Amino acid sequence: MGLHHGHSHAHGHDHGHSHGRGANKKALFWSLIIIFVFLIVEVVGGIITNSLALLSDAGHMLSDASSLLLSLIAMIFAAKKPSPKKTYGFYRFEILAAFINGITLVLISGVILWEAYERLINPQEVASLSMMGIAFAGLLANIAAAYVLMRGDIKNNLNMRSAYLHVLGDMLGSIGAIVAGFIMWKFEWYVADPIISIIVAILIIISAWRVTRDSVNVLMEGAPSRIDTEEVSQTLAGIPGVIHVHDLHIWTVTSGFDALSCHLKVKDGTDSYPVLNEVLRLLKDKYELTHTAVQIEDSSVEHGDLICKVGPQAGDAHDHSHDHSGHSHEHIHSHQH
């Protein structure tokens, strides 16, 4: 049978992908401008009014600004074309940006919690009316930034989602600062300042945990949460002519770009191309997997020296050392990305 390669390209997906990235880039740029302007307002206001709630909101706005800037840089890198050294291009940079953003949020929350603890022991007087005014302006800025980001793809793009969560968390910070300001203005109960700061910090940590967990899963070559690997294996094993499926790997390159590789053992004498076509159809229709590498083998292919226990690393070629002499062996790739 020899060695065969089947390639099919779906250009529509790629066009939609680049169009979505253009919208995401624009959304990130304008939300960065909005956040940066009000970051300066809140820092100055927090110092003048002596409000930790305002300064904690400003601290979160700083992480927002750096998060949005990092996401923007990541998107520019991700648009670079693949090279012989980086065969997947720079898509992973987006996931790294999301991971760094998540870690940054946790660290900033830790600083806020420590400062809030100090103020719980020694409450400090706060210029509450001025604080409420500045916090309200910050809230409007966050609403504007969130609206701009919603015009991008926050549902499927992990990088965009991390930036959006930063802004949402910051919005909660602004609301918290307004509530704290009102309580202090009405009752002169200055402990409200650190208490609200603690609540905001905890909410920030929860959102940071989700983004960090998802990005770590991608960096660790984990299977996408939407796909059940066992179910995929059983589906492929049910195709007529297939004896069993092995060395199945499903991983995410970047948000919205999942990949699969596997070996299918078929009955001797089976025509492999109809099997391959059925595999590609099932993977695309049932699991929305279009970037796949499928190896079809019969009983003459030996795996004595094949080490496939670990999934393929993004950007690396398969390092499968087969002895091809005299073997009936088809290595069939389909790249539809």
N, C-alpha and C positions, 0 to 999 in steps of 0.2 A: 504493500500500500504506500510505502514511502512517507515522506514528511510533507504535510500540507498546512498552509496558513490561509484562513478565511478572514477577510476584513470587511466590515461594513460600517459606514459612517453615517451618523444622524446629525445633520447640521442644524436642524431647528432648535434642538436643545442647547447647543452651544451659543446660538444667536440670542436665545432668551436669557441664558446665563450672563452674557456680557452686557445685555441691556439692563438686567437687574442690578448688576454691579455698578453701572453708570448712575442709576437712581440712588443706590446705597451711598455712593461716594458723595453725591450732591447733598443728600440728607445729612451725612456726617459733617460735612464742611460747614453748613449753615447752623447746625445745632452747636458745633464747636464755637463759632463766633458768638452766639447768644450766651452760652454758658460762661465763656471767658470774660465777657463784659461784666456780667453780674457777679462773677467770682470776686473781682476787684471791689465792687460795691459792698459785698458781704464781709470781706476781710476788714475793710476800713470801718464799716458799721459795727462789726463785732467788737473791734478794739475800742471804739468810741463809747458804745453802750455797755461794755464789760459783760457781754452775754456769751456763755459757753454754747448755748443752743444755736446761736447765730454763727459762732466760730466753727462749731461741729458741722453745721450746714455748709459753711464756706470750705471746710476741709473736705467734705464730700464733693463739693463743686470742683475743687482742685483735682480730685481723683476722676471726676467726670471729664474735665478738660483734658487731662493726660490720657484717659481712656479713649476719648473720641479722637485725639491726635494719633494715638497708637493704632486705633482701628483704621484710621484714614491711611496711615503709612502702610499698614498691613494690606489694605485693599490695593494700593498702588503696586506693592511688591507682588501680590497675587495675580495681577494683570500681566506680569512678565511672562513671556513665552517659555515653554520647557526647553532645556538644553541637554546635551549628552551627559552632563554631570547631574543635573536636576531634572530627571525624566518626567516628574509630575509638576514641574514648574515650582512656583513659590506658594502654592495654595495653603500649605501648612502654616505659613506665617500668620494667617488669620486666626488659627486655633491657638497658636502661641500668644497672640495679642489677647484673646479672650481669657486664657489661663493667667497671664500677668495681671489683667484687670481684676479678676476674681481675688487673687492673692493681695493686691493693693487695697481692695475694699476691706478685707479682713484686718489688715494692718492698721488702716485708718480708724476702723471701728474700735480696735484695741486701745489706741491713743485716746479716743473720745471716752471710752469706759473708764480709763485710769483717771483722766481729768475730772470726770463726773463724780467718781468716788471721793476725790479730794474735796470737791465742792459740797458733797453731801455732809461731810464732816464740818466744813467751814463755809456755810452759805454766804455768797457775796451779793451786794446790792447791784441791781441791773436797771438801766434806763429803759423801762418796759415799753413805753409808747413809741419811742424811736425804733426800738428793736422790732416791734410789730409792723411798723411801716416798711422797714428794710426787708423783713421776712416775706411780707406780702409781695413786694417787688420781685424778690427771688422766686416766689411761687409762680408768678406770671411768666418769668423767664423759663422756668422748668416746663410749664405747660406748653409754651411756644416750642421749646427744644423737643419735647416728647411728640408734639404734633408733626414736626418736621421729620423726626426719625420714623414715625409710623408710615410715612410715604415710601420708606424703603422696605426691605424684606426682613422684618423682625421675627417672622414665624419660622422660616427655614434656615436663616443664616445665624450661626452661633455667635459670630463676631458682632453682628448688628444687635442681636438680642442682649449681649453683655453690655453694650453701650446704652441700650434702651433701659435696662434694669438699673444702671447707674443713675440715669435721669429720673426714673420713677422713685428710687430710693431717696434721691435728693428732694423730690417733690414732697415726700413724707417728712423730710427734715424741715422744709419750709413751713408745712402745716403745723408740725410740732413746735417750731419756734413761735408761730403766731399764737397757739394755744398757751404756751408757757408765758408769753408776754402779756396775754390777757389776764391770766391768773395772778401774775405778779402786780399788774396794774390795779386790779380790783381788790386783791386781798393782801398784797405785800408779802406773799408767801414765796420767798426766793429759792426754796428747795425745788420748786417746779422746774427751774432751769436745768439742773443736772438730771432730774427724773426723766424729763422729756428727751434729753440727750441720750440717756441709757436705752429708752424704748426705741429711738431712731437707730442707734448703733446695733441693737439686736436684729431689727428688721433688715438692716444692711447686710449683716452676717448671713442671714437666711438666704437672701438673693445671691450673695457671693458664693455660698456653698454650692448652689445649683449650677451656676456657670462653671465653677472650678471642677466640679464632679464630671460634667459633660465634656469639658475640654480635656481632662485627664484621660477619660475613656477613649477619646479620639487619638490622643498622643500615645496611648498604650496599645493601639491597634485593636481595641475592643470592637465587637460587633455592634452595629447601630441598634439602639433600643427598640426601633420599630420592627426589626427583623428577628424572627425566631430561627436560629441556625439549625436546630434539630428538625424543624418543620421543612426548611429548604432541602435538607439532606433527604428526608423522606419523600418529598415531592419529586426530586431528581431520580431517586431510586425506583420510583413508580413508573418511569418512562419505559415503554417496551424495548427489550434488548439490553437494558442496563442491569448488571448483576449487583453491583454495590458502588457506593460513593465513598471516596476517602480523601484525606488532605483538603477538606473544605475550609476555606478562609473567607470571611466577609469583614471588611473594614471600611472606615470612612477616611477619605483623603482630606476633605474639608466639608463644610456645611453644604448639603445638597449634592455631594459627589461621593457616592458609595461604590465600592469595587468588590469583585468576587473572583476567587480562583479555586479550582477543584480538579480532581482526577475522577473519571468515570470508567469503571471496568465493565466491558460489554461482552456478550457471548461471542465466541469465535465465529468469524464469517459475517458478522453484522456490518451492514453498510453504515459507516459512521456519520456521514453528512445529514441524513434524515434525523438521526439522534441529536446531533448538534443543533439543527434548526429548531427542534422541539424544546431543547434546553434553553436556547436563547429566547424563544417565544414565551416560555413559562417564567423565566427570570424577569423579563421585561413587563409582561402583563400582570403577573401576580405580585412581584416584589419591587418593581420599578428599578431593577438593576440592569444597566445598559453597558457598564464597563466591566467586561468579564474575560477571564482566561480559562478555557476549559480543555483539559487533556483527556483524550479518549484512548483507552488501552484494551488489549485483549490478553489472553493467558500467556502469550509469548513475551510480554514485558515483565522483566524482573526488577524488584525494588530492593535488592540486597544492599546497595550503597546509596539509597535515596533517603535523605534526611529532610522530612517535610513536617516535622512535629510543630515547628514554629511558623506562624503566618508570615507572608511576604512583607518585608518592610517597604513602606511607601518610598518610591523613588529607586528601589533596588530591582534588578532583574532577578528572575528565578535562578537559583544556583543549584540546579538539579543535574547531578553527574550520572547520566544514563550511559550504558554501553549499547550503542545503536546497532552494532554488527548483527545482522541476521534477524533483528527483532521487527515484528509488525507493530508500528508505533505512530500514532498521529498526535501532534501537539497543535491544537487548533485554537487560535485567539480570535475573539471578537471584540473590537473596540468601537463602541457606539457613542462614546462621550461627546 
